[in-house]
Amino acid sequence: MKMDWSSRRWKWVAVCAVLMAHTIAAFVEDGLLINGDFETPPAGGFSGFGVADGPTAIPSWKLNGTVELVSSGEKQGGMILIVPEGEHALRLGNDAEISQELKLEKGSIYSITFSAARTCGQLESLNVSVPPASQTIDLQTVYSVQGWDTYSWAVEVEEDNVRVAFRNPGMEDDPTCGPIIDDIAIKKLFVPEKVKDNAVLNGDFEEGPWMFRNASLGVLLPTNLDEETSSLPGWIVESNRAVRYVDSNHFTVPEGKRAIELLSGKEGIISQMVETKTNKPYRLSFSLGHAGDKCKQPLAVMAFAGDQAENIHYTPNSNATFQTADVNFTAKADRTRIAFYSIYYNTRSDDLTSLCGPVVDDVRVAVSVSSRIKVGGIVMMLALAVAFFGMFHVYVALHYESLSDDEADIRENETDTATGPPTTGSVKPEKEGKGIKRKWSKAWDTFNHIKGTPEEGDTTKCKKCSYTIAYNSSFGTGNMLKHQKICVSSTDIRQMIISKSQGAMIVHHRAFDPKVFRDMITDAVEFDALDNEVNSTAEKSELDRYLEEKRLTRIIDIDVLDYWSTNQARFPNLALMARDVLTIPISTVASESTFSIGGKVWDQYRSCLAHNIVESLICTRDWKFNKEVYHNYTLEELTQDITRLDIISDDDPVV
């Protein structure tokens, strides 16, 4: 019976171990989803598959609506369908959806990476969801000329068993139109720990979405305002356009293996809220460079740190592909926003259409120590100098009522006398009383008896500081003993104390006291911080300085854009506002007409035309249908013009 129970127990242990191993193995690992590249052949093979005829026609995926399996090089009419990677991909028709069941870790954050391309629709998009969370991502062709891009989206899962779905929310006239999706991968994100002396989280951008080794286009991070569920932990993308997450295998990265390339000018902004202490000075530092993707110069970023904004240009250097930059700021709250965006709308020099920009990496925010080296720094250096070279004994006093009792006694009794120095051998003490002290007093260890003239009298002189006291004193050696307590010794570390009494400055020395020294340095630093705050408050704003400028003469020819370009260093914020306002056209007729004509040329059946072909067609149409301007000439004027025409004969040379 005992053996039977033991056998049963081990059976249950084995079953539990198998179940636990199965449960652990069931969690999805980082990388491509099952048949995420759609290269697993369906039941009937790839040949002539076309539109799926059932919800399970594609292995490991559940289908809903018009879903078509397309092959690389396949044509639809005169248009070649683009497959991002490999040989096969899926095209989603109107309101079509594909989904897959996954087992993930509840409460964790996952990043879903996928590649997508447009077909015949002008405004195509994909909705990616892990219910209840979802986001619709617009597919734009401004980031590369390959016809496709890789995107990433992050989500915090609320259950262990979830459903990842991709849906085409568009409704095109042609039901077969729709985005093409390929290479779907997933990665569990970890929030990196903060580095010492750096308030920025994930400042080196090493933690981010899944990246395919053979993908040379990077990963686009679309708009995301939730810092808790970001594909780039710690950072958010504030703007309408995406930023590009790049790797060192295909791009030039300043530090480590990952970095961020800023695209689309101020339409591509990344930012983070960092923890700071109010009224404390900080320094924002980062690396700035180019991605090595043939991006046209110039490259520049606008860096924000609290209420500070700085325009920083990248200067190419043959010895380095990046440079470091700093922005100093004072925190105004417990959390401070830092942000970056590209100043220019840069494109690649090889295709002139793909968006690119500067690369930012290794972002750091640390306490700045430079601001302390002002008044506080000078006082500190002075105090240290006096501490180690405090053998100089200076007294400057007009009134000394605030002196201590010991010092006052010394000052009052500078004319007192003292008994002579001790004699050798055993000397009996004289009768004690006022003015009669022991001749073997310890005061004589630091004082010498100096013989003087009968008129001046004898004096006693300190061996350490040469301080003198009258020899004939009714207090005996008391004044000499008091002086020993405050005497400046060449072997002691002293400090200089500056005090004030009734308008007079008193400078004297004391034995070194660490507490007094620390309080003195603290007061100096606080005074410096107060001085900085007063100065910053007293400074005029950028708008006030601009309004106080002398007005330019109206009769001269003024280039407004050139003015703001020249003065953007003096008025950086106003220059940005001027750029936004002055670029607004007075009339939208011309631009709307151009887009209307462009839409007729680049329609849903010719969406894959190259940019130079579209430009040629529009320009040719403009030249062909251009209407001449006729004037209201009279018949007599036209007749005179005709009679003045030179008739060209057949013998005349043709120019």
Helices and strands as residue ranges (DSSP letters): H 2-26, E 31-32, E 62-64, E 67-71, E 75-76, E 79-80, E 88-92, E 97-103, E 109-117, E 125-130, E 133-138, E 148-156, E 161-167, E 180-189, E 219-221, E 236-237, E 243-247, E 258-261, G 265-267, E 269-275, E 281-289, E 300-305, E 308-313, E 322-330, E 335-342, E 346-347, E 355-356, E 359-367, G 370-372, H 375-388, H 405-412, G 442-445, E 447-450, E 459-462, E 468-470, H 478-486, E 494-501, E 504-511, H 514-538, H 542-547, H 560-566, H 572-582, H 589-601, H 611-624, H 635-643
